[in-house]
Amino acid sequence: MLAKDILIEGYGRIQEEVHAAVEGLDPDGLNARPAAGANSVAWLVWHLTRVQDDHVADAFGLDQVWLSGEWEKRFGLGLPRDDTGYGHSSAKVAKVRVDSAGLLTGYYDAVHEQTLRALRALTAQDLERVVDDNWDPPVTLAVRLVSVLSDDLQHVGQAAYVRGLVRSADA
């Protein structure tokens, strides 16, 4: 198995878990914050998708799906166009509200497709390319892709946990 195939498999796991985390939740469930200052399922899925979109687009020289697919307009959050949710205050987390799971999965699936196209074209040499020299050591494409994969899996796990809290409160 090639490194790109492992990455494709890993990113496929994120997609499966994103769909599982939001499936069957109504707007109240998607936007519920189980405690003051906590993140909602909607924020967590939006954020992990924005990070993947931002980082993969930057690493491969692509347009962000958020902008090119007009997802920013569809979500209508009133946040800066380049906002990924990093460092959001509780008040900004509260601004990320959605009316349907389909909006979240639609955006995630569009980002996932762009990610897969980029991954399928990868060569082993591409993975060694430096994509961010603001760190010591500089960040290679391989490190960036694994970092996004790790971050997204953590956030989708958090979304699944919040989903469980929301569902148990409804029972």
C-alpha positions in Angstrom: 0.0 0.0 0.0 1.3 3.4 -0.9 1.4 6.4 1.5 -1.3 8.1 -0.6 -3.5 5.1 -0.2 -3.1 5.2 3.6 -4.0 8.9 3.6 -7.0 8.3 1.3 -8.2 5.6 3.7 -7.7 7.9 6.7 -9.6 10.8 5.2 -12.3 8.3 4.2 -12.7 7.5 7.9 -13.3 11.2 8.7 -16.1 11.3 6.2 -17.8 8.2 7.6 -17.6 9.7 11.1 -18.9 13.1 10.1 -22.0 11.6 8.6 -22.5 9.4 11.7 -22.1 12.4 14.0 -24.8 14.4 12.4 -27.2 11.8 11.1 -30.7 12.2 12.5 -30.0 15.3 14.5 -32.5 18.1 14.1 -31.4 21.8 14.3 -31.8 21.8 18.1 -29.6 18.8 18.4 -27.0 20.0 15.9 -26.7 23.4 17.7 -27.0 22.3 21.3 -24.1 23.1 23.5 -24.1 20.7 26.5 -22.5 23.3 28.9 -21.7 26.9 28.9 -18.7 27.5 26.7 -18.9 24.0 25.1 -18.9 23.3 21.4 -21.9 22.0 19.5 -21.9 19.2 16.9 -22.5 21.9 14.3 -19.5 23.9 15.3 -17.2 20.9 15.6 -18.1 19.6 12.2 -18.0 23.0 10.6 -14.6 23.7 12.2 -13.0 20.4 11.2 -14.2 20.9 7.6 -13.0 24.5 7.5 -9.5 23.4 8.7 -9.3 20.6 6.2 -10.5 22.9 3.4 -8.1 25.7 4.4 -5.0 23.5 4.9 -5.5 21.2 1.9 -6.2 24.0 -0.4 -3.2 25.9 0.8 -0.9 22.9 0.6 -1.9 22.1 -3.0 -2.4 25.6 -4.3 -6.2 25.1 -4.7 -9.2 27.4 -4.1 -11.0 26.8 -0.8 -14.3 25.0 -1.4 -15.8 27.3 1.2 -15.4 30.2 -1.2 -15.4 28.6 -4.7 -18.5 26.5 -3.9 -20.2 29.4 -2.2 -20.6 27.5 1.1 -19.8 30.7 3.0 -23.0 32.2 1.5 -25.1 29.0 2.2 -24.0 29.0 5.8 -24.5 32.7 6.3 -22.6 32.8 9.6 -21.5 36.5 9.5 -17.9 35.5 10.2 -14.8 36.6 8.2 -14.5 34.8 4.9 -11.2 33.1 6.0 -12.4 32.1 9.5 -11.8 28.5 10.3 -12.9 28.6 13.9 -9.4 28.5 15.3 -9.3 30.3 18.7 -13.0 31.0 18.7 -14.5 32.5 21.8 -17.7 31.1 23.2 -19.6 34.0 21.5 -18.1 33.1 18.1 -18.9 29.4 18.6 -22.5 30.5 19.2 -22.6 32.1 15.8 -22.1 28.8 14.0 -25.6 27.6 13.8 -27.1 25.4 11.0 -30.6 24.4 10.0 -29.8 20.9 8.8 -27.3 18.1 8.9 -27.3 18.1 5.1 -25.7 21.5 5.1 -22.8 20.2 7.2 -22.4 17.0 5.3 -22.8 18.7 1.9 -19.9 21.0 2.7 -17.8 18.2 4.2 -18.4 16.0 1.2 -17.4 18.8 -1.2 -14.1 19.3 0.7 -13.6 15.6 0.9 -13.9 15.2 -2.9 -11.3 18.0 -3.4 -9.0 16.3 -0.8 -9.3 13.0 -2.6 -8.5 14.5 -6.0 -5.4 16.0 -4.5 -4.4 12.8 -2.7 -4.9 10.6 -5.7 -2.4 12.7 -7.7 0.3 12.6 -5.0 3.8 11.1 -5.6 6.2 10.1 -2.9 8.3 13.1 -3.7 5.4 15.5 -3.3 5.1 14.4 0.4 8.6 15.7 1.0 7.8 19.2 -0.3 7.9 22.0 2.3 4.5 23.7 2.6 5.2 25.9 5.6 8.6 27.2 6.6 7.3 29.2 9.6 8.2 26.3 11.8 11.4 24.6 12.9 11.7 22.2 11.3 9.7 23.3 8.3 6.4 21.5 7.7 6.3 19.1 4.8 3.2 18.1 2.9 3.3 14.7 4.6 3.3 16.3 8.0 0.6 18.8 7.1 -1.7 16.0 5.8 -1.2 13.8 8.9 -1.8 16.9 11.1 -5.1 17.7 9.5 -6.1 14.0 9.6 -5.3 13.9 13.3 -7.1 17.1 14.1 -10.2 16.2 12.1 -10.4 12.7 13.8 -10.2 14.3 17.2 -12.9 16.9 16.4 -15.2 14.3 14.8 -14.8 12.2 18.0 -15.8 15.2 20.0 -18.8 15.7 17.8 -19.8 12.1 18.4 -19.5 12.5 22.1 -21.6 15.7 22.1 -24.1 13.9 19.9 -24.4 11.2 22.6 -24.9 13.8 25.3 -27.6 15.5 23.3 -29.4 12.2 22.5 -29.3 11.1 26.1 -30.7 14.4 27.2 -33.6 13.9 24.8 -34.4 10.4 26.0 
